[in-house]
Structure formats: C-alpha cells, structure tokens
C-alpha cells in the first residue's frame, strides 16, 4: 500500500513539473518587495496568489491575516489521527532588485537559462515556498484528498524586513493551540554543494541598525562653510573605522564575551566537507583575496564567528556631476551577525554605547534598529530529522551533510523558544544562486528534487518510521 502511494505522489509531481514551473513564474512576476512602500499592493497580491493555491489544493481554514505590516498566511489540514503535525514555514516577500543594470534579464520576468530560472525571489524564497505547495498538492491529489500527516502552514511577507508581525503572531498564539505542532519545516536554506543533500542545523543571529548623523541644520556651501561646519559623512567614516580593525576583529568592548565555540565533532565534520577556498574566492565571492579574522577557516568565519558589516551610507550629493555641499544629515546601515550565546539586546547596548563614545563633536547621533534576533543551533536527534535525511537520501542517492548557515532566520529561534519545536531546515538553494544580488536564480532540478524530498519526508513520517 505505502509503495503505491509513494509512487503515485512522486509520479504526479514528475508529470506536472512543467505546470509547477509555470505557476512559479507567475508568482515571480509579482514584485513583492516588502521594504518598499510603493510595492505594498504587490506584496498583498503575492499573498493572495499563495492563499488561493492553498485553498485550491485542499487546505482548510485558509486565512490572509492582516498585521501592522504585510499579511501573514495561515492554513491547515488536521485529519491524520495519531500522526505528527508539521508547521510549514516560508516567505513570499523578496529583496529589492536594484541595481537593475546588473541583471542580464529583467528581474520580474522569469527567464530559463542553463537549467536555472532567473528572477528576484527565485530561490529566496518563492521557489522554495512553491516546493512546499506542490508537494502538498501531489500528496492531496494522489491520496484521496488526504495528507499522510497533519499540516499547518504559516507563511509571512516580512522576512526580508525583520519579521516583526510573525514574531508577534507566534508569541500571541504560542499557548492557544493555533500553532500546536511537533516540528517545523523551513525551506529557506541551501545545499552545501550541487547534488549534496543538506540539513542546516545552525543560523547566525542579527542586529541590523542605521546610524543617523546630524550636523548643521541645513546643507551648506562647502566653500563658504568648509573648515567650520561639521560634516556627518566624515563623522560616519570616523565612527565606522573604529568599529573593527583591518583584520576584521570587532573592537566594541565586550563584543566577544559570550561567543560559544562549535563542538570539536562539528569542526571535524566541517573539515571533511568538499570545500576549496580558492574555488570559493573565484566562483562565489569573485574578489582578489578573502578577508576576515586570522586563525579561522572560511567556514568557521562565516558560520560560527560574529561579524560586523556596513551596507550603505546614504547622504549628501550622489547624483551625476558635482555639487559642493556639506550635507546636514547622513546615515550608515550597519549590521552585526551573532553566534550562539550572544544576546542581541546586550550586543545592541554595547554597540550603541561605543558608537556614542566615538562620535565626533558637533554631530548628533540616533541609532535606529531595523531588526534583531539571536542565533540558534537546532537539535537533530529526533525522528523528524531522521525522516528528512532518509527522504533526501532516496531522492539524491547520497548521504546528507550537516552544516550551519551564516544567514539569519529569526523565526527558527522563536519556534524553538516559544513553540518548543525543532526546525527541519531542508532548503534546496545553491551557494552561487545570488540571493539578495542581481541575477538571482534557482536550479530547476533542485526545485523538482525539493518537491519530491518533501513528499517522501511526509510519507515516511506518515508510515510511522
């Protein structure tokens, strides 16, 4: 009986691959950029497309939940008595597409090239969201309108801007039963390498700030006032230059006090991974050298060491041509990636205190916090992780590797803390998929393998293995 169900669901997915891809393209055409006010209606439209598909394939209680920001989506199917319950997470919002002139094809017109689909959001996270929905559809259509386990779906539209609304929603419903589940499925991560099934078991935390600097009350002529008026751009350069040294060591007092090191077993497992620093430098980073703290490998630096980066310094005159002006205001977007045991509130206070201490005279500083969340390492000693590994082994024909990610998915930490459930981070992206960058892509075979992996994952759990 089980083998027939397996064959029919996976067969259905394979027979409908072309349609699944065309549906994904329709979702990718919607510029659901959550950080841009002018795209608010597009974000809502993307939510409606996803909600309509959840309804169509067989989910119940489909809701578009209004929030103070962009809507959340909830749906469930809870009729598999005695079987586990999954809480399935993804996000439908995307990063801005700029700079547009660096895209080889338009970011909002999905294009197939070299067995990849290119578009903003292709891998982060619309393609991986759609893997879930198409796995669910395949199971519903071949299972007599039933799923092998119970499923709740929770999809957000603010992941790229901090995820405040879903955080509030999860906290509010942590004890109501609305989100009661045994584990979470998160499809927003990547494979370590092509054709290598991967479970992500750790994520860095994030504190994302904007330092706002004010000098004079208005922009001033640099000839008339230069030498007398404070310049907030120079002030920001001075502040930033004191945040870390040339080797990448962060100079904020106490910043490293609570850093938790990876275990020896984890470090040895990382050493066995097929990783070549020179290939990484050329193919992924594309720089002349790699930077960072001496004494740590690239994987250690990007997975298990905290960092501080500057993302942009808006201010002054940036249009073509010349304008001799001392700007009245400028700002710098600065974030810190955190590792286990670092408390985001503690780090924010230390950072704020230090920035104020090194601010030059004549400059007023305000620090705005865009997002904040701790790091996490997920326990994989459970039947859900074992089932996901078995499923991916069937689909890929290879053993699964365990990695951490340098990125942040704050909701994973909250699922652990507030819902007391582990997250199975079973993503299908690739390191060179250009997420958050021009020419973002998703390898089409990974889209299909993701669908099949989720199908088998849920079936194995339904069979009680």
C-alpha positions as CSV (number, residue, x, y, z in Angstrom):
1,X,0.0,0.0,0.0
2,X,2.7,2.5,1.0
3,X,4.8,1.9,-2.0
4,X,1.8,2.6,-4.3
5,X,1.2,5.9,-2.5
6,X,4.8,6.8,-2.8
7,X,4.9,6.0,-6.5
8,X,1.7,7.9,-7.3
9,X,2.6,11.1,-5.4
10,X,6.1,11.3,-6.8
11,X,4.8,10.3,-10.3
12,X,2.2,13.1,-10.1
13,X,4.9,15.6,-9.2
14,X,7.0,14.5,-12.2
15,X,4.1,14.5,-14.6
16,X,3.3,18.1,-13.6
17,X,6.8,19.6,-13.5
18,X,6.2,21.9,-16.4
19,X,3.0,23.3,-14.9
20,X,4.5,23.7,-11.5
21,X,7.4,25.8,-13.0
22,X,4.9,28.0,-15.0
23,X,2.9,28.6,-11.8
24,X,6.2,29.6,-10.1
25,X,6.9,32.0,-12.9
26,X,3.6,33.7,-12.3
27,X,4.4,34.2,-8.7
28,X,7.9,35.5,-9.5
29,X,6.4,38.2,-11.8
30,X,4.9,39.9,-8.8
31,X,7.4,42.5,-7.4
32,X,6.6,41.7,-3.7
33,X,9.4,43.9,-2.3
34,X,8.5,44.2,1.4
35,X,10.8,47.1,2.2
36,X,9.3,49.4,-0.5
37,X,6.1,51.3,0.3
38,X,5.3,51.5,-3.5
39,X,5.2,47.7,-3.7
40,X,2.7,47.3,-0.8
41,X,-0.1,46.2,-3.2
42,X,2.3,43.8,-4.9
43,X,3.1,42.2,-1.6
44,X,-0.6,41.8,-0.9
45,X,-1.2,40.3,-4.4
46,X,1.5,37.7,-3.8
47,X,-0.2,36.7,-0.6
48,X,-3.4,36.3,-2.4
49,X,-1.9,34.1,-5.1
50,X,-0.4,31.8,-2.4
51,X,-3.6,31.7,-0.4
52,X,-5.7,30.9,-3.5
53,X,-3.4,28.0,-4.3
54,X,-3.6,26.6,-0.7
55,X,-7.4,26.7,-0.9
56,X,-7.4,25.1,-4.4
57,X,-5.2,22.1,-3.5
58,X,-7.2,21.1,-0.4
59,X,-6.2,23.1,2.7
60,X,-8.8,24.3,5.2
61,X,-9.1,27.4,7.3
62,X,-7.1,29.4,4.8
63,X,-6.6,33.0,6.2
64,X,-4.9,36.1,5.0
65,X,-4.2,37.7,8.4
66,X,-3.8,41.5,8.5
67,X,-0.9,42.8,10.5
68,X,0.7,46.2,11.2
69,X,2.9,45.4,8.2
70,X,2.3,42.9,5.4
71,X,-0.2,40.0,5.8
72,X,0.5,36.6,7.2
73,X,-1.0,33.4,5.7
74,X,-2.4,30.5,7.7
75,X,-3.9,27.2,6.6
76,X,-4.2,23.7,8.0
77,X,-5.3,20.2,7.3
78,X,-5.5,18.2,10.6
79,X,-7.3,14.9,9.9
80,X,-4.4,12.4,10.2
81,X,-5.3,11.0,13.5
82,X,-2.4,9.8,15.6
83,X,0.2,11.2,13.1
84,X,2.6,14.0,13.7
85,X,1.8,17.7,12.9
86,X,4.1,19.8,10.8
87,X,4.2,23.6,10.9
88,X,5.4,24.6,7.5
89,X,7.1,28.0,7.1
90,X,8.3,30.0,4.1
91,X,8.0,33.7,3.0
92,X,6.6,35.3,-0.1
93,X,8.3,38.7,0.2
94,X,11.6,39.5,-1.7
95,X,14.5,41.8,-1.6
96,X,14.7,44.9,-3.9
97,X,16.0,44.1,-7.4
98,X,18.4,47.0,-7.6
99,X,20.9,47.6,-9.2
100,X,18.8,46.9,-12.2
101,X,21.5,47.4,-14.8
102,X,23.5,44.4,-13.5
103,X,20.7,41.9,-14.3
104,X,21.3,40.0,-17.6
105,X,17.5,39.6,-17.9
106,X,14.7,41.6,-16.2
107,X,14.3,40.6,-12.5
108,X,10.5,40.5,-12.7
109,X,10.4,38.4,-15.9
110,X,11.5,34.9,-15.0
111,X,13.9,33.5,-17.6
112,X,15.1,30.0,-18.1
113,X,18.8,29.7,-18.8
114,X,21.3,26.8,-18.3
115,X,18.7,24.8,-16.5
116,X,18.1,27.7,-14.0
117,X,15.3,30.1,-13.5
118,X,16.4,33.7,-13.1
119,X,14.3,36.2,-11.2
120,X,14.2,38.1,-8.0
121,X,12.9,35.7,-5.4
122,X,13.6,32.6,-7.4
123,X,15.4,30.9,-4.6
124,X,14.7,33.3,-1.7
125,X,12.1,32.3,-1.1
126,X,9.3,31.9,-3.7
127,X,10.8,28.9,-5.4
128,X,11.3,27.1,-2.1
129,X,7.8,28.2,-0.9
130,X,6.3,26.7,-4.1
131,X,8.2,23.4,-3.5
132,X,6.1,23.0,-0.4
133,X,2.8,23.8,-2.0
134,X,3.5,21.5,-5.0
135,X,4.5,18.7,-2.6
136,X,1.2,19.2,-0.7
137,X,-0.7,19.2,-4.0
138,X,0.9,16.0,-5.1
139,X,0.0,14.3,-1.8
140,X,-3.6,15.6,-1.8
141,X,-4.3,14.7,-5.4
142,X,-3.0,11.1,-5.1
143,X,-4.1,10.5,-1.5
144,X,-7.8,10.8,-1.9
145,X,-7.8,14.4,-0.7
146,X,-5.8,13.5,2.4
147,X,-2.2,14.1,3.6
148,X,-0.1,11.4,5.4
149,X,0.5,13.7,8.4
150,X,-1.2,16.8,9.8
151,X,0.0,20.1,8.4
152,X,-0.3,23.7,9.5
153,X,1.1,26.3,7.1
154,X,2.4,29.7,8.3
155,X,3.8,32.0,5.5
156,X,4.9,35.6,6.0
157,X,5.5,38.7,3.9
158,X,8.1,40.5,6.1
159,X,11.1,38.1,6.4
160,X,13.3,40.5,4.4
161,X,12.4,43.4,6.7
162,X,12.8,41.7,10.1
163,X,9.7,39.6,10.5
164,X,8.1,41.6,13.3
165,X,4.5,40.6,12.5
166,X,5.1,36.8,12.5
167,X,7.1,37.2,15.8
168,X,4.1,38.9,17.4
169,X,1.7,36.3,16.0
170,X,3.7,33.3,17.1
171,X,4.1,34.8,20.6
172,X,0.3,35.6,20.8
173,X,-0.7,32.1,19.8
174,X,2.1,30.1,21.5
175,X,-0.3,28.8,24.1
176,X,-3.7,28.9,22.3
177,X,-3.2,25.7,20.3
178,X,-3.5,27.5,17.0
179,X,0.1,26.7,16.1
180,X,0.4,23.4,18.0
181,X,2.9,21.2,16.1
182,X,5.6,18.5,16.6
183,X,8.2,20.1,14.3
184,X,8.6,23.0,11.8
185,X,9.6,22.5,8.2
186,X,11.6,25.5,6.9
187,X,12.6,25.8,3.2
188,X,14.7,28.9,3.1
189,X,18.3,27.5,3.2
190,X,20.7,25.9,0.7
191,X,22.6,22.8,-0.2
192,X,26.3,22.8,0.7
193,X,27.2,21.9,-2.9
194,X,25.4,20.7,-6.0
195,X,23.9,17.3,-5.7
196,X,24.7,17.1,-2.0
197,X,21.6,16.7,0.3
198,X,22.0,19.1,3.2
199,X,20.4,19.8,6.5
200,X,21.1,23.2,8.0
201,X,21.5,22.9,11.8
202,X,22.6,26.4,12.8
203,X,21.9,30.1,11.9
204,X,23.6,33.3,13.0
205,X,21.6,35.9,14.7
206,X,21.3,39.5,13.5
207,X,21.2,43.1,14.8
208,X,20.6,45.5,11.9
209,X,20.9,49.2,12.7
210,X,21.0,52.5,11.0
211,X,23.3,55.2,12.4
212,X,21.6,58.6,11.7
213,X,24.0,61.6,11.9
214,X,23.0,65.2,12.0
215,X,25.5,68.1,11.7
216,X,24.2,71.6,10.7
217,X,20.6,72.4,10.5
218,X,20.7,72.5,6.6
219,X,23.0,71.6,3.8
220,X,25.8,74.2,3.5
221,X,28.1,75.5,0.7
222,X,31.4,73.7,1.2
223,X,33.4,76.8,0.1
224,X,31.7,79.2,2.4
225,X,31.4,76.9,5.4
226,X,34.1,74.3,4.8
227,X,36.5,74.3,7.8
228,X,33.9,75.4,10.2
229,X,30.8,73.2,9.8
230,X,30.8,69.6,11.0
231,X,30.3,67.0,8.2
232,X,28.1,64.0,9.1
233,X,29.6,61.9,6.3
234,X,33.1,62.3,7.7
235,X,31.7,61.6,11.2
236,X,30.2,58.3,10.0
237,X,33.5,57.3,8.3
238,X,35.3,58.1,11.6
239,X,32.8,56.1,13.6
240,X,32.8,53.1,11.3
241,X,36.6,53.0,11.1
242,X,36.7,52.4,14.9
243,X,34.2,49.5,14.9
244,X,36.7,46.9,13.7
245,X,40.3,46.6,12.7
246,X,42.0,45.7,9.4
247,X,41.9,42.0,10.2
248,X,38.2,42.0,10.8
249,X,38.3,41.9,14.6
250,X,35.4,43.9,16.1
251,X,36.6,46.5,18.6
252,X,33.4,47.1,20.6
253,X,34.3,46.3,24.2
254,X,32.9,43.0,25.4
255,X,31.6,42.0,22.0
256,X,33.1,38.5,22.1
257,X,32.5,37.8,25.8
258,X,29.7,35.3,25.3
259,X,30.7,33.7,22.0
260,X,30.1,29.9,22.0
261,X,32.5,27.8,20.1
262,X,31.4,24.9,17.8
263,X,32.0,21.4,19.3
264,X,35.1,19.5,18.2
265,X,32.9,17.0,16.4
266,X,31.2,19.7,14.4
267,X,34.6,21.3,13.5
268,X,35.9,17.9,12.3
269,X,32.7,17.4,10.2
270,X,33.3,20.8,8.6
271,X,36.8,19.8,7.7
272,X,35.5,16.7,5.8
273,X,33.2,18.8,3.6
274,X,34.3,19.2,0.0
275,X,35.3,22.9,0.2
276,X,38.1,24.6,-1.7
277,X,38.8,28.2,-0.5
278,X,40.3,29.2,-3.9
279,X,37.2,28.0,-5.8
280,X,35.0,29.8,-3.3
281,X,37.1,33.0,-3.7
282,X,36.9,32.9,-7.5
283,X,33.4,31.4,-8.2
284,X,31.3,32.7,-5.3
285,X,33.0,35.8,-3.9
286,X,34.7,37.0,-7.1
287,X,37.4,39.0,-5.2
288,X,41.1,39.1,-5.4
289,X,41.5,38.0,-1.8
290,X,39.4,36.7,1.1
291,X,39.2,38.8,4.3
292,X,38.4,38.1,7.9
293,X,39.8,37.1,11.3
294,X,43.2,35.2,11.1
295,X,43.2,31.8,12.6
296,X,39.8,30.7,11.5
297,X,38.8,28.8,8.3
298,X,36.3,30.4,5.9
299,X,33.5,28.0,7.0
300,X,34.3,28.8,10.7
301,X,34.3,32.6,10.0
302,X,31.0,32.5,8.0
303,X,29.1,30.0,10.2
304,X,30.3,30.4,13.8
305,X,32.1,33.8,14.2
306,X,30.2,37.1,14.7
307,X,30.7,39.8,12.2
308,X,30.0,43.5,11.6
309,X,29.3,44.9,8.1
310,X,28.3,48.2,6.5
311,X,25.6,48.0,3.8
312,X,25.2,51.6,2.7
313,X,26.0,55.2,3.5
314,X,23.2,57.5,2.1
315,X,23.7,61.2,2.4
316,X,25.0,64.3,0.6
317,X,25.0,64.7,-3.1
318,X,25.2,61.4,-5.1
319,X,23.7,62.4,-8.5
320,X,25.9,62.6,-11.6
321,X,28.0,65.7,-11.8
322,X,29.4,67.9,-9.0
323,X,27.7,69.9,-6.2
324,X,29.9,71.4,-3.5
325,X,27.8,70.7,-0.4
326,X,28.4,69.8,3.2
327,X,25.3,67.6,4.0
328,X,23.3,68.3,7.1
329,X,22.4,64.7,7.5
330,X,23.8,61.3,6.6
331,X,23.3,57.7,7.7
332,X,25.1,54.4,7.7
333,X,23.3,51.0,7.6
334,X,25.4,48.7,9.9
335,X,24.6,45.1,10.9
336,X,26.1,42.5,13.2
337,X,25.7,38.7,12.7
338,X,25.7,37.0,16.1
339,X,26.5,33.4,17.1
340,X,25.1,31.2,19.9
341,X,25.1,32.7,23.4
342,X,25.4,36.3,22.2
343,X,22.3,38.2,23.4
344,X,21.0,40.7,20.8
345,X,19.9,43.2,23.4
346,X,23.3,43.1,25.2
347,X,25.2,43.4,21.9
348,X,23.0,46.3,20.8
349,X,23.7,48.2,24.1
350,X,27.4,47.6,23.8
351,X,27.3,48.8,20.2
352,X,25.2,51.8,21.0
353,X,27.4,52.9,23.9
354,X,30.5,52.5,21.8
355,X,29.2,54.4,18.8
356,X,28.1,57.3,21.0
357,X,31.5,57.3,22.7
358,X,33.4,57.6,19.4
359,X,31.0,60.1,17.8
360,X,32.9,63.3,16.9
361,X,32.0,66.6,18.4
362,X,29.3,68.7,16.6
363,X,27.4,65.6,15.5
364,X,24.1,64.4,16.9
365,X,23.6,60.6,16.6
366,X,20.4,58.5,16.6
367,X,20.6,54.7,16.2
368,X,17.5,53.1,14.5
369,X,17.1,49.3,14.9
370,X,15.7,47.6,11.8
371,X,15.7,44.0,13.1
372,X,17.1,42.0,15.9
373,X,17.3,38.3,16.7
374,X,19.5,35.6,18.3
375,X,21.5,32.8,16.7
376,X,20.4,29.2,17.1
377,X,21.7,25.6,16.8
378,X,19.0,23.1,16.2
379,X,19.0,19.6,17.7
380,X,18.8,16.9,15.0
381,X,18.5,13.9,17.4
382,X,14.8,13.3,16.6
383,X,12.6,11.3,14.3
384,X,11.8,14.3,12.1
385,X,15.4,14.9,11.2
386,X,16.0,11.2,10.6
387,X,13.0,11.1,8.3
388,X,14.1,14.1,6.3
389,X,17.6,12.5,5.9
390,X,16.0,9.3,4.7
391,X,13.8,11.2,2.3
392,X,16.7,13.2,0.8
393,X,18.8,10.0,0.5
394,X,16.1,8.4,-1.6
395,X,15.8,11.5,-3.9
396,X,19.5,12.3,-4.2
397,X,21.0,8.9,-3.7
398,X,23.6,10.3,-1.3
399,X,24.2,10.8,2.4
400,X,23.1,14.1,3.9
401,X,25.6,16.5,5.3
402,X,25.0,18.8,8.3
403,X,26.0,22.5,8.0
404,X,25.4,25.9,9.6
405,X,24.4,29.0,7.7
406,X,25.9,32.5,8.0
407,X,22.4,33.9,7.4
408,X,19.6,34.5,9.9
409,X,16.0,33.2,10.0
410,X,14.7,34.7,13.3
411,X,11.5,32.6,13.3
412,X,13.5,29.4,13.7
413,X,14.8,30.6,17.1
414,X,11.3,31.6,18.1
415,X,9.8,28.2,17.1
416,X,12.3,26.6,19.5
417,X,11.8,29.1,22.3
418,X,8.0,29.8,22.2
419,X,6.6,26.7,20.5
420,X,9.2,24.2,21.9
421,X,9.6,22.5,18.5
422,X,12.7,21.7,16.4
423,X,13.0,23.1,12.9
424,X,14.0,20.9,9.9
425,X,15.7,23.3,7.6
426,X,15.6,21.4,4.3
427,X,16.4,24.0,1.7
428,X,17.4,23.4,-1.9
429,X,19.3,26.6,-2.9
430,X,22.9,26.6,-4.1
431,X,25.8,28.8,-2.8
432,X,26.0,30.6,-6.2
433,X,22.3,31.3,-6.5
434,X,22.9,35.1,-5.9
435,X,20.2,35.6,-3.3
436,X,19.9,39.3,-2.5
437,X,22.1,40.1,-5.5
438,X,21.5,40.7,-9.2
439,X,20.8,37.6,-11.4
440,X,19.3,35.6,-8.6
441,X,18.5,32.1,-9.8
442,X,17.1,28.7,-8.7
443,X,18.5,25.5,-10.3
444,X,15.3,23.9,-11.8
445,X,16.3,20.3,-11.0
446,X,16.6,21.4,-7.3
447,X,13.1,22.8,-7.4
448,X,11.9,19.4,-8.5
449,X,14.0,17.5,-6.1
450,X,12.8,19.7,-3.3
451,X,9.2,18.8,-4.1
452,X,10.0,15.1,-4.1
453,X,12.0,15.3,-0.9
454,X,9.1,16.9,0.9
455,X,6.7,14.3,-0.5
456,X,8.8,11.5,0.8
457,X,9.6,13.2,4.1
458,X,5.9,13.4,4.9
459,X,5.2,9.9,3.7
460,X,7.9,8.4,5.8
461,X,6.5,10.2,8.9
462,X,3.0,9.0,7.9
463,X,4.3,5.5,7.7
464,X,5.5,5.8,11.3
465,X,9.1,5.1,10.7
